[in-house]
Amino acid sequence: MRIFLILLIMSSANFFAQKTLTPDNVKIESKYIKDETSNSIWYIENGTHKKEIGKITTEVKKVDKTTLLIKTSVKMNMSPDIPWVDSTLVKISDFQPVYHSSYNSARDMQLKFGKNKVTGYYLDKKTQKKDNINESVSTEYFDSNSYPGLLRFLPLKEHYSTEMPIFDYNPAAKKGVVKAYIEDVNKGELNGRKVWIVKTTDDIQDRKTIVTYYLDTSTREVLKQEIDSNGRKMVMESVK
């Protein structure tokens, strides 16, 4: 009887466990993918006080029948003339990464993604040190810049959780494939609209940063993001 119970518990755990999500097995709800431009305000919160620190514009565009562009431009209030611009190309069918570029006042970076290799460069503008990137990869993966966009197009359900390999390059932190995690998904309401509340984290910051997304259930529009990191809280709120 005891052995039967142990086997039952083990089989139940396996039944409810989520597979690791990769481009090889991901299911994309493509009906939500369309050309769009959205804007949001970036705030930092301190108790009940909220201070605007920047503005964000996100563009999603089908480049052709197979490729999707996700482009984010950030203008910080302290330096509005020097935007941060990140552009990512992925395959529409499975979000397999193709290309990623990132330009800001601190560094420039370009990555070209292959099945088993990532190439490109990373330029630190302060030191003028340029790293040539040539990283071997032995697993399927997403780009660390595109997986937040992927969340919008997954077949979400309550209490869904999974992990996914992502490629990230940061000489001051981690290089190569690490993991991102969807920790929980719940239904909720925000300003009278029904939303999916998606809680995520990743290994880039050793799971110390929690990002929560509020996605409109009917359009998958990102209405709000909350970032909690080491006692510091930031919020991005969608504006028309």
C-alpha positions in Angstrom: 0.0 0.0 0.0 2.8 2.4 0.9 4.6 1.7 -2.4 1.4 2.2 -4.3 0.9 5.7 -2.6 4.5 6.7 -3.4 4.0 5.7 -7.1 0.7 7.6 -7.2 2.3 10.7 -5.8 5.2 10.5 -8.3 2.9 10.0 -11.2 0.7 12.9 -10.1 3.7 15.1 -9.9 4.8 14.2 -13.4 1.2 14.7 -14.7 1.0 18.3 -13.4 4.7 19.2 -14.2 5.1 21.6 -17.1 7.5 20.9 -19.9 10.4 23.3 -20.5 9.2 25.7 -23.1 11.3 26.0 -26.3 10.8 27.1 -29.9 10.6 23.4 -30.6 7.4 22.9 -28.6 5.9 26.3 -28.1 2.3 26.9 -29.2 1.7 30.4 -30.5 -1.8 32.0 -30.5 -1.1 33.8 -33.7 -4.5 35.5 -33.9 -3.2 38.0 -31.3 -0.2 39.0 -33.4 -0.7 42.1 -35.5 1.1 45.3 -36.5 0.8 47.8 -33.7 2.5 50.6 -31.8 1.9 51.1 -28.1 3.1 53.7 -25.6 3.6 53.6 -21.9 4.9 55.8 -19.1 7.7 54.5 -16.8 7.4 55.3 -13.1 9.4 54.6 -10.0 7.4 54.1 -6.9 8.3 55.0 -3.3 5.4 54.1 -1.0 2.4 56.1 -2.2 4.6 58.5 -4.3 5.0 57.8 -8.0 7.5 59.7 -10.1 7.7 59.6 -13.9 11.2 58.7 -15.2 10.7 57.9 -18.9 8.5 57.1 -21.8 8.4 53.8 -23.8 7.2 53.1 -27.4 6.9 49.5 -28.5 6.4 48.5 -32.1 5.3 45.1 -33.3 5.5 44.5 -37.0 5.4 41.6 -39.4 8.4 42.1 -41.6 7.2 39.4 -43.9 5.2 36.2 -43.7 7.6 34.5 -41.4 9.4 37.2 -39.4 8.3 39.5 -36.6 10.0 42.7 -35.5 9.7 43.8 -31.9 11.2 47.3 -31.4 11.4 49.2 -28.1 12.4 52.9 -27.8 12.9 54.3 -24.3 13.4 58.1 -23.7 14.5 58.8 -20.1 13.4 62.2 -18.7 17.0 63.0 -17.7 18.3 62.5 -21.2 15.4 62.6 -23.7 17.7 63.2 -26.7 19.5 59.9 -26.3 16.9 57.1 -26.6 17.6 53.5 -25.8 16.6 51.4 -28.8 16.2 47.6 -28.8 15.2 45.7 -31.9 14.6 42.0 -32.1 13.7 39.8 -35.0 12.0 36.4 -34.4 10.2 33.7 -36.4 6.4 34.3 -36.1 5.7 30.6 -35.9 7.8 29.8 -32.8 9.7 32.9 -31.7 13.0 31.4 -32.6 15.4 34.3 -32.5 17.0 35.7 -35.6 18.6 39.0 -34.7 18.9 41.4 -31.8 20.4 44.9 -31.6 20.6 47.2 -28.7 21.9 50.8 -28.6 22.0 53.2 -25.7 24.4 55.7 -24.1 26.3 53.0 -22.2 26.8 50.3 -24.9 26.1 49.0 -28.3 25.3 45.4 -29.0 24.4 43.2 -32.0 23.6 39.5 -31.9 22.9 37.1 -34.8 21.3 33.9 -33.8 22.1 30.5 -35.4 20.9 27.1 -34.4 24.2 26.2 -32.6 26.0 29.6 -32.4 25.5 33.2 -31.5 27.8 35.8 -33.1 28.1 39.6 -32.9 29.7 42.2 -30.7 29.4 44.2 -27.5 30.9 47.7 -27.2 31.2 49.3 -23.8 31.1 53.0 -24.7 32.7 54.1 -21.4 35.8 52.1 -21.8 35.6 51.6 -25.6 36.2 47.9 -25.0 34.7 45.8 -27.8 34.0 42.1 -27.2 33.5 40.0 -30.3 30.8 37.4 -29.5 31.1 33.8 -30.7 29.1 31.6 -28.3 28.3 28.0 -28.9 24.8 26.9 -28.0 23.7 23.3 -27.6 20.0 23.8 -26.8 16.9 25.4 -28.3 16.4 28.9 -26.8 14.6 32.3 -27.0 16.2 35.7 -27.0 16.2 37.4 -23.6 14.8 40.5 -25.2 11.9 38.8 -26.9 10.5 36.4 -24.3 8.5 39.2 -22.6 6.8 39.7 -25.9 6.2 35.9 -26.3 4.1 35.9 -23.1 1.4 37.8 -24.8 0.9 35.1 -27.4 1.0 31.9 -25.3 -2.2 29.8 -24.6 -2.5 31.2 -21.0 -4.5 29.5 -18.3 -4.8 30.0 -14.6 -1.9 28.7 -12.5 0.2 28.0 -15.6 3.9 27.8 -14.9 6.9 26.8 -16.9 10.6 27.6 -17.5 12.3 28.5 -20.8 15.9 28.8 -21.9 16.9 32.3 -23.0 20.1 33.7 -24.4 21.5 36.8 -22.7 24.9 38.5 -23.1 26.2 40.9 -20.4 29.9 41.0 -19.6 29.1 42.3 -16.1 26.6 39.5 -15.4 26.0 36.3 -17.3 26.6 35.2 -20.8 24.9 32.4 -22.8 21.8 30.4 -22.1 20.1 30.9 -18.8 16.5 30.3 -17.7 13.4 32.5 -17.5 10.4 31.4 -15.5 6.6 32.0 -15.7 5.9 31.5 -12.0 2.1 31.9 -12.0 -0.8 33.1 -14.0 -4.1 34.4 -12.6 -7.2 36.0 -13.8 -8.0 39.6 -12.6 -9.3 43.0 -13.4 -7.5 46.3 -14.1 -9.4 49.5 -14.6 -12.6 47.6 -15.5 -10.8 45.3 -18.0 -10.4 41.6 -17.6 -6.7 40.7 -17.5 -4.2 37.8 -17.2 -1.8 38.5 -14.4 1.5 36.9 -15.4 4.3 36.7 -12.8 7.8 36.1 -14.2 11.4 36.1 -13.2 14.8 34.9 -14.6 18.3 33.9 -13.9 19.8 37.1 -15.3 19.3 38.7 -11.9 19.4 35.4 -10.0 15.6 35.3 -9.7 15.8 38.4 -7.5 13.7 40.6 -9.9 10.0 39.8 -10.3 8.2 41.3 -13.3 4.4 41.1 -13.4 2.4 41.7 -16.6 -1.2 42.7 -16.9 -2.5 41.5 -20.3 -6.0 42.3 -21.6 -7.6 38.8 -22.0 -9.3 39.7 -25.3 -6.5 41.6 -27.1 -3.4 40.6 -25.1 -2.5 44.2 -25.0 0.1 45.0 -22.2 -1.8 47.3 -19.9 0.7 47.4 -17.1 4.0 46.0 -15.9 5.3 46.0 -12.4 9.0 45.4 -11.6 10.1 44.5 -8.1 13.8 44.3 -7.6 15.6 44.3 -4.2 13.0 46.5 -2.6 12.8 48.9 -5.5 9.5 49.1 -7.5 8.9 50.4 -11.0 5.7 50.5 -13.0 5.1 50.9 -16.7 1.5 51.9 -17.5 0.0 51.9 -21.0 -1.3 55.2 -22.4 -3.2 56.1 -25.5 
